[in-house]
Amino acid sequence: MGKGDIKTKRGKITKGTFGKLRKHKLKEVEKPEKSDESKTPEK
């Protein structure tokens, strides 16, 4: 077990992969709310 072992956390950090032992933080994408200004005024 060490840097070469892919099944350990240290091995995943070295290899640069993610998995069950090393969770990957997901980037939160903010959805822009639709405002009244973006809509075309209906006449």
N, CA and C atoms as an extended XYZ file, in Angstrom:
129
Properties=species:S:1:pos:R:3:atomname:S:1:resname:S:1:resid:I:1 pbc="F F F"
N         0.842       -1.181        0.000 N   MET     1
C         0.000        0.000        0.000 CA  MET     1
C         0.884        1.239        0.000 C   MET     1
N         0.542        2.136       -0.876 N   GLY     2
C         1.323        3.359       -0.961 CA  GLY     2
C         0.879        4.177       -2.154 C   GLY     2
N         1.829        4.926       -2.685 N   LYS     3
C         1.509        5.807       -3.802 CA  LYS     3
C         1.111        5.052       -5.055 C   LYS     3
N         1.595        3.848       -5.223 N   GLY     4
C         1.296        3.075       -6.422 CA  GLY     4
C        -0.004        2.290       -6.347 C   GLY     4
N        -0.561        2.167       -5.127 N   ASP     5
C        -1.779        1.382       -4.944 CA  ASP     5
C        -2.995        2.255       -5.261 C   ASP     5
N        -3.692        1.934       -6.342 N   ILE     6
C        -4.808        2.758       -6.803 CA  ILE     6
C        -6.009        2.671       -5.863 C   ILE     6
N        -6.092        1.595       -5.062 N   LYS     7
C        -7.254        1.408       -4.190 CA  LYS     7
C        -7.182        2.232       -2.907 C   LYS     7
N        -6.052        2.887       -2.649 N   THR     8
C        -5.927        3.691       -1.438 CA  THR     8
C        -6.097        5.165       -1.765 C   THR     8
N        -6.376        5.957       -0.741 N   LYS     9
C        -6.564        7.401       -0.927 CA  LYS     9
C        -5.290        8.047       -1.460 C   LYS     9
N        -4.142        7.639       -0.918 N   ARG    10
C        -2.862        8.210       -1.344 CA  ARG    10
C        -2.573        7.876       -2.811 C   ARG    10
N        -2.914        6.670       -3.215 N   GLY    11
C        -2.702        6.268       -4.603 CA  GLY    11
C        -3.590        7.044       -5.555 C   GLY    11
N        -4.817        7.336       -5.112 N   LYS    12
C        -5.731        8.106       -5.946 CA  LYS    12
C        -5.274        9.551       -6.072 C   LYS    12
N        -4.734       10.108       -4.982 N   ILE    13
C        -4.212       11.479       -5.039 CA  ILE    13
C        -3.042       11.547       -6.013 C   ILE    13
N        -2.152       10.559       -5.953 N   THR    14
C        -0.985       10.516       -6.835 CA  THR    14
C        -1.402       10.365       -8.294 C   THR    14
N        -2.343        9.463       -8.541 N   LYS    15
C        -2.805        9.208       -9.906 CA  LYS    15
C        -3.684       10.343      -10.423 C   LYS    15
N        -4.385       11.036       -9.500 N   GLY    16
C        -5.254       12.140       -9.893 CA  GLY    16
C        -6.653       11.690      -10.244 C   GLY    16
N        -7.096       10.558       -9.659 N   THR    17
C        -8.434       10.058       -9.926 CA  THR    17
C        -9.292       10.188       -8.682 C   THR    17
N       -10.585        9.980       -8.859 N   PHE    18
C       -11.524       10.057       -7.752 CA  PHE    18
C       -12.316        8.767       -7.697 C   PHE    18
N       -12.953        8.512       -6.559 N   GLY    19
C       -13.737        7.297       -6.412 CA  GLY    19
C       -14.414        7.251       -5.066 C   GLY    19
N       -14.686        6.039       -4.596 N   LYS    20
C       -15.401        5.865       -3.342 CA  LYS    20
C       -14.557        6.321       -2.154 C   LYS    20
N       -13.257        6.074       -2.195 N   LEU    21
C       -12.396        6.456       -1.080 CA  LEU    21
C       -12.039        7.933       -1.107 C   LEU    21
N       -12.049        8.529       -2.291 N   ARG    22
C       -11.685        9.937       -2.444 CA  ARG    22
C       -12.803       10.634       -3.190 C   ARG    22
N       -13.704       11.201       -2.430 N   LYS    23
C       -14.874       11.850       -3.022 CA  LYS    23
C       -14.454       13.109       -3.768 C   LYS    23
N       -15.147       13.383       -4.853 N   HIS    24
C       -14.875       14.547       -5.684 CA  HIS    24
C       -15.919       15.602       -5.387 C   HIS    24
N       -15.471       16.820       -5.076 N   LYS    25
C       -16.407       17.900       -4.789 CA  LYS    25
C       -16.989       18.398       -6.108 C   LYS    25
N       -18.296       18.380       -6.191 N   LEU    26
C       -18.965       18.847       -7.393 CA  LEU    26
C       -19.091       20.363       -7.361 C   LEU    26
N       -18.857       20.974       -8.515 N   LYS    27
C       -19.007       22.418       -8.613 CA  LYS    27
C       -20.492       22.735       -8.694 C   LYS    27
N       -20.934       23.644       -7.836 N   GLU    28
C       -22.335       24.023       -7.838 CA  GLU    28
C       -22.558       25.071       -8.924 C   GLU    28
N       -23.431       24.736       -9.852 N   VAL    29
C       -23.744       25.648      -10.938 CA  VAL    29
C       -24.992       26.421      -10.555 C   VAL    29
N       -24.838       27.744      -10.485 N   GLU    30
C       -25.976       28.576      -10.125 CA  GLU    30
C       -26.803       28.849      -11.367 C   GLU    30
N       -28.080       28.516      -11.289 N   LYS    31
C       -28.971       28.780      -12.405 CA  LYS    31
C       -29.498       30.202      -12.271 C   LYS    31
N       -29.283       31.020      -13.287 N   PRO    32
C       -29.791       32.391      -13.199 CA  PRO    32
C       -31.318       32.393      -13.233 C   PRO    32
N       -31.900       33.118      -12.289 N   GLU    33
C       -33.353       33.178      -12.232 CA  GLU    33
C       -33.864       34.084      -13.343 C   GLU    33
N       -34.957       33.676      -13.933 N   LYS    34
C       -35.542       34.476      -15.007 CA  LYS    34
C       -36.241       35.672      -14.388 C   LYS    34
N       -35.781       36.853      -14.778 N   SER    35
C       -36.387       38.060      -14.248 CA  SER    35
C       -37.432       38.587      -15.224 C   SER    35
N       -38.241       39.512      -14.747 N   ASP    36
C       -39.288       40.091      -15.580 CA  ASP    36
C       -38.704       40.962      -16.682 C   ASP    36
N       -37.496       41.480      -16.487 N   GLU    37
C       -36.876       42.359      -17.471 CA  GLU    37
C       -36.491       41.617      -18.748 C   GLU    37
N       -36.173       40.325      -18.613 N   SER    38
C       -35.722       39.571      -19.771 CA  SER    38
C       -36.856       39.258      -20.724 C   SER    38
N       -38.096       39.254      -20.220 N   LYS    39
C       -39.242       38.947      -21.062 CA  LYS    39
C       -39.616       40.165      -21.905 C   LYS    39
N       -40.073       39.911      -23.099 N   THR    40
C       -40.515       41.027      -23.947 CA  THR    40
C       -41.919       41.434      -23.511 C   THR    40
N       -42.171       42.701      -23.415 N   PRO    41
C       -43.504       43.140      -22.987 CA  PRO    41
C       -44.543       42.846      -24.059 C   PRO    41
N       -45.657       42.287      -23.610 N   GLU    42
C       -46.724       41.966      -24.540 CA  GLU    42
C       -47.679       43.141      -24.642 C   GLU    42
N       -48.042       43.510      -25.878 N   LYS    43
C       -48.941       44.648      -26.096 CA  LYS    43
C       -50.218       44.196      -26.747 C   LYS    43
